[in-house]
Amino acid sequence: MTAGAFDARLWVALVLGVAVAAGLLRLLIWQRASVEADRAPRWRLLTLGALQVAAGALVWFTLFPPAAILRTGTLIVATAGSPTTIAMMPGDVRVALPEAGEIAEAERVPDLATALRRHASASRIRIEGGGLIPRDRTPLPRPVDFDPPPVPAGLIDLTLPAPTAPGGTVQVGGQVGRLPSGAIELVDPADTVVDRLRVVANQRFVLTASTRAPGLALFDLRLRDTNGKIVERIAIPVETQAQTPPRIRVLAGAPGPETKYLQRWALDAGIDLGIDMDLGAGIRLGDAPLILNAASLDAVDLVVIDDRRWEALGVGGRTALAGAVDRGMGLLLRPTGTLSAATRRDWASLGLTLTGSGEVLPLRLDRPTAGSAAPESAAPEEEALPELGRLDTTPAGTDAVSIIRDPEGLPLASWRARGRGRVGLWTVTDSHALVLTGRSDRYGDLWSALFSDLARAGDATRASVSGIPHAGTRFAICGLAGQASVIGPDGSEQPLRIDPITGAQACAGVWPERSGWHLVRDGRGRETSVYVQPAEATPSLVAAERRTATLALMHATSRTASSAAPIRAEGSPWPWFIALLLTLTGLWWLERNRTFALPIRAQWFQRRPPVA
């Protein structure tokens, strides 16, 4: 209650108190006169006094009606899969959402919010059937009861594969429901089973397949029972994208076998790699020289430089490389021997403060060497790898990220972030010996791990879609920029409006009318292919998602709504006003009735005759 409202009520209470007191005083005077006249009955004073007090109280309640306490009964909400007949208790209200079937004696409502507005007096909400769809999953002001149905027999979880390069591998993962036993298989567009796995109830699975030419394709995921009958099948969209090779430049201070075999491997791997060797005295070998300025370096994803070439650079070249790293370029430092104090200071300014003696130590890679960023396959035990050399040099501190480790766990390659880019260190001096001994695969694994972790991160070319879109159901797509639009399977284009509430996520809602491949294009010209499933597809996934989401909503509501104060609504003044009119009418009738009227008006001011 505000201070102004409190002051108004105080003044009204004072006025009513004075009025009631004046009325009672008037009745006492009249009663005394009537007693002297011996005409007024005694019950009249009591009745008039009670009506006078009642009239004052009714004036108060008419002006300030008491609040009414709501919340009575249960709001029973029928969803998809609800039984046709639902048991009710006295005071309960039964409503049916659009996706529910025919429910006996149920009020049809367009959504749960409408039902709550129409039946605000409900104390609890009971959800019947399979659960709520995304339209109705909003925080609820009442405790929710939900008895979930059994877990579906089909697929209850599914992870779609990400876009991959030609020749790459795609993975489809998920979980089977309460099917006792069966098999899950992945079929390619040529109707060939590419992977198959025996499954039991609630088991998770991962199926793999390889891709070929760039483009869009639909694989088929089939779940079969023990008799081979298909329980459920789902179309798996697979997008194969042609990859843009990274642009890498190697700056060397002298020719050597390491740069020679690195260039050969990059050529076979389809990597755009150029070598610039400066021998001094104006003599340069290799590809076209790399000009160390902002324009040239911003067109490069990774620069590999050894300590000799670093020392030959001037202050301007070193500053240009550091600025390019700040803008997102990767820089791999490759020491070939003991570093000078000046080089150590320069590399420390880049974020790599080095420790160690700098001596060359023996190294054997008989076990996997790649870290979590790029795992490698182990070599056969009978094929011993050659002994390599590594420098006793590692970055100081614990914040350096290891790319490759030796069998003892010591880092051979590490990096630290600088600005938007990364600065890495590679301490192996003669990895080309792997190629000379017939282990070019291990050589390629090492350098592939280095390039993958350090090269410039490309601009996101795809927007993100959460869940599995279905025709006729709204879904959100995020990561858009500028004026975005979606192109349907029939070629029709529909503009998208980015919701300002989503902020940096830049999400827009899409409501597809038909299934098939849709193309989302934003203001930057980026394109994202999205496959929309038919409306009736993935029934087990939809049922499992509704069941899980409704259970989560029930638990979240029980923590917030169960302890909420009772809902109070502003009371109506009309009942009190009608009672006030009846009370005033009774007062008027009792005072004006001739049978009980007092002779005060004629006798009170009349002078009595003298007694003889």
N, C-alpha and C positions, 0 to 999 in steps of 0.2 A: 504494500500500500504506500502510495506517495504521500509526501507531507501535505500537499494541497488537499488530497482526498481526506486525510485525517482531520484537518482543520474544518472542512465542510461538515463532516459527520459530528464533530464536537459542537459546532454551532447549532446544527439541527437538533441534537440531543438536548441542548440547553433550552431551545425554544419549546420543544415538546414537553420538557419537564415543567417549565413555567406554565404552559397552557393546561396541562393536566392538573397541576396544583391549583390554578385559578378555578378550574371547573369543580374540583372537589370542595374548595372553599365556598363556592356558590351553592353547592348542594347542601352543605352544612347549614348555611344561613336559611335556605328554604325549609330545611327540615325543622329548624327551630321555630320558624314562623308557623309552619303547619301543625307542629305539636301544640303550640299555644292556641291555634284555631281548632285543634282536636279533629282534623279532617284527613291527614295523610297517613297511609299505612306505613309500618316500619320497614317492610321489605323493599319499599320503593327506593329508599336511599342506597341500600346495598346494591340493588340492581343497576341504578344509574351510575353509582361509583365504579362498579366493575366494567360497565360499558364504556365509561369515560377513559379508564386506564387501557382497555382493549383497543379503543379507537386510536389512542396515542401510539400504542405498540404497532398497530397495523399501518399507521402512517410511516413509521420507521421502516418496516419491512417492505412497504411499497416503494419507498425511495431507495433502499439498500437491500434488495432481496438476497437471501443467503444462497451460497453456491450449492449446486447439485452435484453429488458424487456419482460418477459413472462407473463403468466396468461391472457388468453383470452378465453371466453366461459365457459361452464359448462360440467363437466364430469358426465354423467348420468349412474348410476350403477344399473343394474337390478338384483334383488335377487329372492329368492323363493317367488312365489305368485305375481310376477310383471305382469301387463297386457301385452298382445302380441303386442300392439301398444302404443308407448310412444311419447308424443308431444315433439318437439324439437324447439329450436330457432337457428337462424343462428350463426354458430361458435360452437355449442354444439357437443359433441362426446358421442355416446351411446355404452356401453359395457355390456356384460352379463356374470355373474359369472357361474361356473359349475352347481350350484343348481337351476339356473333360467331355465324356460322353453324356448320354441321357441319365440324369440323376433325379430320382423321385423327389418331388416337392422342394427343388433347389432353385434359388434365385440366380439367374444368369447375370454375370458381371463381366465387363471387358477386361479387367485386370484386378490385381489384389488391392491396389491403392483405392480404387473405387469402392470395393467392398469395405475397406476400413473407414472410408468417409461415411458411407451409408449406415454402418453399424459401429459407431464409435463407442457404444456402451459395452462392447465385448471385453471380458477380462482376460481371455486367452485366445490363442489361435491354434487350431488343430488342422494339420495338412494331411489330406487323404490322397492315396495314389502314389505315383512315381516321384513326385517332387515338383518344385517350381522351375520354370524356364527363366532365362536371364532377364526378361522383362520385369519380373516380380521379385528379383533378388535385391531388395533394398533393405537398409536397416529398419527393423520393425519395432513399434513402441510397446508391444505386448510379448509375454513369454510364448514360445512356439513349441508345440508338441508334434513330433513326426515319427511314425513307426515305419521305417524304410522297408521297401519290398526286398525280396532276395536279390543277390547279385546276378546279373544276366549271365546266360551260358556262353555268349559269344565273347568278342574282344571288348575289354573294359578299359584299355589304355593303348594308345598308339602314338608313336613318334615318327613323323614323316621325314624323309631324307632331305638334306640340304643340297643345293645345286653343286654339281661337281664338274670336273674337267673331263674331256674325252679320254677314255681309257681308265678313268678313276673307278673307285668303289663306292657304292651307295649302301647304306645300312637302314633297315626298317626294324624298329624295336617296338615292343608292346607287352601286353599281359593278357592272358586268357582268363575268362570268368570261371563259373562253376561247372564247366564241361568236365566230366570225370577224366576222360582221356581222349586223345585224338592226334591230329597232325596239322601243322601250319606250313604252308608252302607259298613261295613267291614265284609268280609266272610272268615271263617277259611278254612284250607285245606280240611275239611270234608264237605264243601259246606253248612255250617251253618252260618246264619247271627248272629254275636256276638255283633254288635252295629249298630245302625241306627239313623239318625238325619235328620230332615227337614231343608232344606237350601233355601236361596234366592240369588239373584245376589250379587256378591262381598262379601258374608258372609264367615267368617272364621269358621273353625270347628275343633273339636278334638274328635277322636274315640279311644276307649280303648278296649283291649282284654287281656286275661291272657294266660300265657304260661305253658307248662307242662314239658315234658321230654327234656333234652338237645339235640341240633341238629339244623338243618337248615330247615326252612319251608317257604312257600309262601302263604301269605294271599292275598285276592282279594279285591281291593277297587273299588266300583262301584258307578257311578253317574247316577241317573235316572231322567227323566223329570216327569211332572205331570201325564203323561199317563203310567208311569212305564217302558218306553223304555230306554234302556241303552244308555246314551250319551257318556260315556267314562269309561274305566276300566283300572286299573293299578295293576300290581303285586307288592305286598309289601313284601320285604324280611325281615324275622324275624329270628334272631339268638339267640338261648338259650344256654348259657354257664354255665357249672357247676362251681360254685364259690368255691374258696379255703377259708376255714374258717380262720379268723384271729387267730394268736397265742398270747394268753394273759396269763400273769402270775400275780397273786395277792400275794403280800408280806405283811403279817399281823403280828402284834406284839402280838396278842392274838386271840383265837377263839371267834366267836360271830355270832348272827343271820344274820348280813349283809353279811358276806362271805358265810354262809350256803345257803341262798336263792339265792345269786348271782351265786353260782356254779350250783344249780338246774336249774335256768333259762338258763344259758349258755349251759348246757347239752341238754335241750329241743330245744334250738335254733341252735344246731349244731356248737357251737363255741368251739374251742380248748382252754379251760381255765384250768389252774392249780393253786393250792393254796399252798403256802409255809408259814407256821406259825412257828416262832421262839419264844419259851417260855422262853428262857434263860437257863443257866446251861447245855447247850448241848442238850436240849429237843426240838425236832422239830416234827410238825404234818403236815398232808396233803400229797401232792404229792412229787415227787422227788425234792430235793432242787435245786434252781436255782443258778448256779455258776456265780458270778458277774465278768465276764471277757468279752473281746470284742467278742470272738467267740460265747459264749452262748447268749449274749444280741443281737447280730446281727441276731440271728435266732428267735427273739421275736418281735412281732409287737407293743405290748403295755404292760407296767408294771404299775400295780395299787399298791400303797404303802400308808400305813397310817403313822401318825406321830410317833407312838410307834416304828414301825419297822425302820423308818428312823433314829431315835435317837440311835437304837441299831447297826446300820451300822458303820463300820469304815470309815476312810478317803478314803481308797482304793475303798470300795464299792460305796460311793457317787460319787467319781471321775469316776468310771466305768459307772455308770448310766448317768452322765452328758455327757460323751463321746459318749455313745450309742444314746442319744437324738440328739447330733450334727450330727450323721450319719443317722438319719431318724427315730429312734424309738420314740414312743409316751410314755409319762410319766404322769400318773394321780395321783395327790397328794390328799389324803383323810384324812383331819384332823378329829379327833374324840373328841377333846376338846380344851381347851386353850393351845396355842402353847408356847413353851419356846422361850426365846430370841435367843438361838443358832439355833433352827430350823427355826425361821423367817429369820435369816441371811443366812442360807443355801439355803432356798427357794428363797430369794431375789437374790442370786448369780445365780440361775437358770432362773431368769427373772420375778419372781412373788413376787413383793414387796407388802406385805399385809397390809391392814388398817382395823380398826374396833376393838371392844372390845374383840372379841372372845367368847362372851357369847352365850348360846344356846337360840334361839328365836323360838316362835311357827310359824308354816307354814301350810297353807292350800292350796291344789292344786285343788280347785273346778272349775278352768277354765284352758284352755290350757296353758301349761308351756313351751313348746319347742320354741326355737327361730327359726330364718330363716333356720338354718342348718338342723333341724329335726322337722318339724311341727307335732303336735300331734292332735288326734281327741278328741273333747270335750266329757266329760262324761255327762250322762243324768243328768238334773238338780235335779231330785228327789233323786238321789243317791249321798249323800254327802261323800266326801273323808275323810279319817281319818286325824287327826292333826299330823303333823310331826314336827321334829325339825331341825333347821338349825343354823349354826354358823354365828355370826355377823362378817364375814371376807370376804373381797373382794379385788381383785388386785387394786393397785393404778394406776392412769393414765387413759387415754382414749383409749389406743391402744389395750386393751384386747378384744378378741372376745367372745361374750356371746353365749353359747350353749343352755342353759335353763334358763328361767326367771320365777319369781313368778308372781302371778296375778297383783302385783303393778309395775312390770317391773324391779325389782331388780334381778341381776344375781345370779343364784344358781350354775352355772357351767360356767367357762371361760377358755380360753387358750391364750398363747402367743407363738410365734414361737421362736425356738432356733436352729440355724443351719438348718439342713434339717428336723428336727422333731418338735414336739410340747410338751409344758408343760402345763397341765391343772390342775384345782382346782375344787373339788366337795365338797360343804359345807353342803349338807344334811346328817344328821347323822343316820337316821333310815328309809330309804326308804323301808325297808323290811316290814314295817307296811302295805303297800299297798297290799302285798301278803296275809297277815293275815286277811285282811278285804275283800278278794275276788276281788281285783283289780290288779291281776297279769298282766293284759294287760297294765295298766299305768306304772307298775314297769318295764315291758319289754321295753316300749317306752323310759323311762328315760335312762336306761343303753344302749339301742341301739343307742340313740343319742350320748352318751358319747363315746362309742367305735367307732362309725362311724367317728366322727370328730377327734379323737386323735390317732387312730391306724396308723401304718406306711403306707404311701402311696405306693401301689404296683407299680411295674414297668409297664409302658404302654405295654399292650399286643396287641395293635392294631395300625395299621397305619390308617391315616385319608384320606378319599376320599371326595372331594368337589363336590357337585352336584349329579346328577343321571347318571351313565354311560350308554352309548348306544353302541350297536354293530356297528362297522365301524366308530366310532368317538373317537378321542383321549381324554383321561382324565388323570389327575395327581393324584398320590398317594404319600403322604408325611409321614414323620416319620420313614423312613427306616434306616437300618444300615447294613454296610458291603455289601456283594454281594447278591443282591435281585433277585428274579425270580418270575414269575407268571405262574401258572399251569391252563390250560384251562379246560373246561368241558370234553374234549376228552382225558385228561391226558397229553397233550403235554406241555412241559415246555419251557419257553422263558426267557432268562436273561433280567434283567432291568439295565439300566445305570442311576445312580443318577446324576442329573444335578449339577455341581459344583456351578453354579450361585445361586442356592437356599440356599446355606449356611447351617445353622443349621437346617433348615426345612427338608433337605434331601429328595427332591421330585424327582420322576421319572415319565416319561410319559409311558402310557399303551395304546395300540391301539388294542382293542379286535376285532377279526374277527367274532365271533359268540356270541350269547347270552347264559345266564346260569350262574351258580356259578363258580367263579374263586377264586383261592387260591393264595394269595401273601405271600411269605416266604422270610425273610431277613437273614442276616448273623448271627443274634443271635438265629435263630431258631424260631422266633416269626411268627405266622401265622394269616392272616387276610382274612376273607371270604368276597368277593365282588360279588354282583349280578349285572350282566350286562343285561339291558333291550334289547329287540329286537329293531332293527333299526327303525321300524315304530311305536313303542310304545310311549306313552305320547305325542301325537301331540300338545295338548293345552299347556302343560308345555314348550315344545320346542319353540312354537310360542311366548308365553308370555315372555320367557327368551330372545329371539332374539329382540323382541320389546323393552323391558326394557333396554337391554344392548346398543342397537343402539341409543335410546334416550339419555342415559347417555353419550355416545361418542359424540353425536351432541352438547350437552350442554358443555362438557369439551373442545371440539374443538373451540366452539364459543368464549371461554374466552382466548384462546391462539392464534389461527390462524387468527382471525379477525383483530387483531392489528399488525400482522406480516408485515414486509417490503416487497415490491414487489420482486419477484424472478428475479434475473438478471443472464443471461447466458453470457459466454465469446463470444464476437462477432467473426465472421469469417473474416480473412484478404483477402480472395480471391476476393470479389467484389472490394475492394479498390485497390488491385494489378492490376486487369484488367483495372480499370479506369486509373491507373498510366501509364500502357503500352499505352493506347489510347492517353493520354495527351502527352507523350514523342514522340509518332509517329507523332502527329500533330505538335509539335515543330520542329521535324526533317524535316518534309515535307515543312513547311513554311519557314525554313531557307535555305533549299537546292533547292527550286523551282526556276528555271531560270527566271521566269517572275518577281519574286519579289526579286531576289538575289541582293546583294549590290556589288558594284565594289570595296569594301574596300580592298580586298586582293591585287588588282593590283595597286590601286591608293594611298593607305594610306602611303606606304613607298616610293612612287615614287617622285623624286624631280621634281618640276614644272619648266618648261623652263622660262627663264627671259622674262619679258614683254618688247617688242621692244619700 
